[in-house]
Amino acid sequence: MKSTKKEGWEERGARVLLGNYSREPLVFEKGRGSYLFDPSGVAYLDFLGGIAIHVLGHCHPGITHAIQKQAQRMVHVSNLYYNPAVVDLAELLVEKTFADRVFFSNSGTEAIEAAIKLARRYGASSGRYEMISMEGSFHGRTLGAMTLTGQAKVREGFGPLPPGFLYAPFNDFDKIRASRTKNTVAVIVEPVQGEIGVIPAETDFLQKLRRWTREEDILLILDEIQTGLGRTGSLFAYEQYEIIPDILVSSKALGGGLPLGAVLTSERLSKFLPPGTHGSTFGGNPVACAAGAALVRALFAEDFLPERVRSMSSYLWDGLMALKNRYPSLIREIRGKGFMIGCVVSVSAKKIKDLFREERVLVNATGPADDVIRILPPLSISYDETDDFLSVADKIFSSLSVEKS
Ligand SMILES: Cc1ncc(COP(=O)(O)O)c(C=O)c1O
């Protein structure tokens, strides 16, 4: 039975919050490590991490400390001035990636908007403005990022949409090359498409795309908003594909749980956004940047990357593959990279997600046909937590297989 207090928050929220989200019937008050706690203290194993945010779990001590310290010192100052926290995180990102320069925003979609503007300014002298994105992609909810998103259902009813956006099939280099026009200035790809059902880019595809875009002076933009900050087994997924993008867009986990986005690029391209061309009052907020810097340092200092992420994620993958072998008629495929995993199922993913919730485990249902369970555990999960997750999954699939037979 639900507690009175919990019912109170749900009812009050449903009355006053705009109804654009379909929320689960759950209220959370506290998070620690791999767990979330409801108001009566009941623990839920969180294998979703606020949708790929908490790569080191909830309330990581180093990140919490950095937030507290920065909040006591200075919360906001604007981009009229420098501040140590923003410089520190930018230096770290420059040190750890291909980039020479960083622009900070407050969210993923805003970082995508900045990347679109940078690409358009780059193409302006040659009259090019068109961007090719992948069918099934997701890039955000603001008008530009939404138009870039390769899913008609996301764009539906919001027209007229800005011109200059084309869609081509993911993992199909020849079709992308064929859809290029004289106006094409950039191609944008997620190394692993998350929202459509966790579909990884093929290595050969991304490498061919990189070679061709470079030869044709077309910018290659990687949307690493979901794949970044160690999620796939390296700080950013491009490292594993052995390519260097022209522009990389980051967000989600970047702010250690606080809202933060970033555009990473080269010295050469950075020149296309000179003073006055783009900006954000809050972008590069000192508290969010301090949290982000603590996160990046912890990822390397605590040996998460690459050793621990690789070994823990293969332990989880082995367990999931064993379940797939045990329930072949229910689990069709396990796909993804590192700790970004999609479990393709032959029954309703939403129903399975609800069964997980009843067992106090949080996962997400996605996929075009309600057929993918999305699993995004913290990189810091233990063997015991992984075993707990796998035994709950076993119990659920076992009950479903009895139902099916
Ligand atoms: C790949 C990708 N790009 C962009 C976005 C948009 O980010 P935000 O929700 O922070 O605006 C998301 C969010 O889910 C995403 O997964």
The ligand as an SDF file (V2000), in Angstrom:
LIG
                    3D

 16 16  0  0  0  0  0  0  0  0999 V2000
   21.7810   11.9970  -27.8810 C   0  0  0  0  0  0  0  0  0  0  0  0
   21.0340   13.1230  -27.2500 C   0  0  0  0  0  0  0  0  0  0  0  0
   21.1380   14.3540  -27.7680 N   0  0  0  0  0  0  0  0  0  0  0  0
   20.4880   15.4050  -27.2240 C   0  0  0  0  0  0  0  0  0  0  0  0
   19.6830   15.2560  -26.1130 C   0  0  0  0  0  0  0  0  0  0  0  0
   18.9860   16.4590  -25.5150 C   0  0  0  0  0  0  0  0  0  0  0  0
   19.5550   16.7660  -24.2820 O   0  0  0  0  0  0  0  0  0  0  0  0
   18.7250   17.6410  -23.2050 P   0  0  0  0  0  0  0  0  0  0  0  0
   17.5740   16.7970  -22.7730 O   0  0  0  0  0  0  0  0  0  0  0  0
   19.7100   17.9140  -22.1040 O   0  0  0  0  0  0  0  0  0  0  0  0
   18.3030   18.8820  -23.8790 O   0  0  0  0  0  0  0  0  0  0  0  0
   19.5430   13.9890  -25.5530 C   0  0  0  0  0  0  0  0  0  0  0  0
   18.6370   13.7900  -24.3970 C   0  0  0  0  0  0  0  0  0  0  0  0
   18.1340   12.7350  -24.1590 O   0  0  0  0  0  0  0  0  0  0  0  0
   20.2230   12.8900  -26.1270 C   0  0  0  0  0  0  0  0  0  0  0  0
   20.1250   11.6620  -25.6300 O   0  0  0  0  0  0  0  0  0  0  0  0
  1  2  1  0
  2  3  1  0
  2 15  2  0
  3  4  2  0
  4  5  1  0
  5  6  1  0
  5 12  2  0
  6  7  1  0
  7  8  1  0
  8  9  2  0
  8 10  1  0
  8 11  1  0
 12 13  1  0
 12 15  1  0
 13 14  2  0
 15 16  1  0
M  END
$$$$
